[in-house]
Amino acid sequence: MASYSTREAAKLLGVSMATINRYIVADTIPVPALIRVGGVTVRLWSDKDIAKAKAIVAEFTDGRRTRHRKTKKSGGKAR
């Protein structure tokens, strides 16, 4: 079973490192526990961890594109 760094996990999820860090802080996605390796504390992501996170990230929509979208009214002209 492979282990990935947080940077590699972000790449596999298709998001930036800053975005995955925001998700971790906001507790949006499940994250693996911190592990101390050679004096450095890291998160080692397994394939299972990435699959769980990918399922959650796939449900997100781009808020900048959908935030100000107006709904169409029947009989009226939509802008």
C-alpha positions in Angstrom: 0.0 0.0 0.0 1.4 3.4 -1.1 1.7 6.4 1.2 1.5 9.9 -0.1 2.6 13.3 1.3 0.0 16.1 1.7 1.4 17.8 -1.4 1.0 14.5 -3.5 -2.5 14.0 -2.1 -3.4 17.5 -3.2 -2.2 16.8 -6.7 -4.2 13.5 -6.8 -7.3 15.4 -5.6 -6.8 18.0 -8.2 -6.5 20.9 -5.8 -3.7 23.2 -4.7 -1.7 22.8 -1.5 -3.3 25.9 -0.1 -6.8 24.5 -0.8 -6.1 21.1 0.9 -4.7 23.0 3.9 -7.9 25.0 4.1 -9.9 21.8 4.0 -7.8 20.3 6.8 -8.2 23.3 9.0 -12.0 23.6 8.3 -12.3 19.8 9.0 -14.0 19.5 5.6 -12.2 16.2 4.6 -11.1 13.4 6.8 -7.3 13.5 7.3 -4.9 10.9 8.5 -3.2 11.3 11.8 0.1 13.1 12.2 3.1 10.8 12.3 6.6 11.6 13.4 9.2 10.4 10.7 12.8 11.2 11.3 12.2 14.2 13.5 9.6 15.7 11.2 5.8 15.5 11.7 3.9 14.6 8.6 0.6 13.2 7.4 0.9 10.0 5.3 -2.1 9.6 3.1 -3.1 6.1 2.0 -5.1 5.2 -1.1 -8.1 4.8 1.1 -7.7 8.3 2.7 -7.4 9.8 -0.8 -10.5 8.0 -2.0 -12.6 9.3 0.9 -11.4 12.8 0.3 -11.9 12.6 -3.4 -15.6 11.6 -2.9 -16.1 14.7 -0.7 -14.2 17.1 -3.0 -16.2 15.9 -6.0 -19.4 17.2 -4.4 -18.1 20.8 -4.3 -19.0 23.3 -6.9 -17.1 26.4 -7.9 -18.6 29.1 -5.7 -17.4 31.9 -7.9 -19.3 30.6 -10.8 -22.5 29.7 -9.1 -22.8 32.4 -6.4 -24.3 35.2 -8.5 -26.2 33.1 -11.0 -29.7 34.3 -11.4 -32.6 31.8 -11.7 -34.8 31.8 -14.7 -38.4 32.9 -14.1 -41.2 31.5 -16.3 -42.4 34.0 -18.8 -39.7 36.5 -18.1 -36.4 37.2 -19.6 -33.4 35.9 -17.7 -30.2 38.0 -17.6 
